[in-house]
């Protein structure tokens, strides 16, 4: 997620962007075109840094605000990132 100038997450913008991307992937023509292109992560050379920034950013945010997850229930709502 991107932060705005005040450092806050712009959740409404991110949500709208993800919904639009998912809608586009529902189009067969767009999906074929997108699948022919290389994945954006293939050009990234530092895998650990990539995972820290993209794969674990959400978990780090949860841990920052809730503390340890021991004894808590976790529900994931995933969005496809194009």
C-alpha positions in Angstrom: 0.0 0.0 0.0 1.2 3.5 -0.7 1.3 6.2 1.9 0.1 9.7 1.2 2.0 12.9 2.1 0.9 12.7 5.8 2.2 9.1 6.0 -1.3 7.6 6.2 -2.3 4.7 4.0 -4.6 5.7 1.2 -6.9 2.7 1.6 -9.8 3.9 -0.6 -7.4 4.5 -3.6 -5.7 1.1 -3.1 -9.1 -0.6 -2.9 -10.4 1.1 -6.0 -7.2 0.2 -7.9 -7.4 -3.5 -6.9 -11.0 -3.7 -7.8 -10.3 -2.2 -11.2 -7.4 -4.6 -11.8 -9.6 -7.6 -10.9 -12.3 -6.3 -13.2 -9.9 -6.0 -16.1 -8.5 -9.5 -15.5 -12.1 -10.7 -16.0 -11.7 -9.7 -19.7 -10.4 -12.6 -21.7 -8.6 -10.3 -24.2 -6.9 -8.3 -21.4 -6.0 -11.4 -19.5 -4.3 -13.0 -22.5 -2.3 -9.8 -23.1 -1.3 -9.6 -19.4 -0.2 -13.2 -19.2 2.1 -12.8 -22.2 4.1 -10.1 -20.4 6.8 -10.9 -17.8 6.0 -10.7 -14.2 7.2 -7.5 -12.6 9.1 -9.3 -9.9 11.3 -11.2 -12.3 13.5 -8.1 -12.8 14.0 -7.6 -9.1 17.4 -8.9 -8.0 17.2 -8.7 -4.2 14.7 -11.4 -3.2 14.8 -10.8 0.5 14.2 -7.1 0.2 11.4 -7.8 -2.3 9.7 -10.2 0.1 10.0 -7.8 3.0 8.4 -5.0 1.0 5.7 -6.9 -0.7 5.0 -10.3 0.9 5.4 -9.4 4.6 4.3 -5.7 4.6 0.7 -6.5 5.6 1.8 -8.9 8.4 4.3 -6.3 9.7 1.5 -3.7 9.8 -0.8 -6.1 11.7 2.0 -7.0 14.2 2.8 -3.3 14.7 -0.8 -2.5 15.7 -1.9 -5.7 17.5 1.3 -7.1 19.0 1.8 -10.8 19.1 -0.7 -13.0 17.3 -0.5 -15.8 19.8 -4.1 -16.8 20.8 -5.7 -14.7 18.2 -7.7 -15.6 15.1 -6.5 -14.4 11.7 -8.7 -14.0 8.7 -7.1 -13.1 5.3 -8.9 -11.3 2.6 -6.6 -11.4 -0.4 -6.5 -9.3 -3.5 -4.8 -10.2 -6.7 -2.0 -7.8 -7.6 -1.4 -7.4 -11.3 
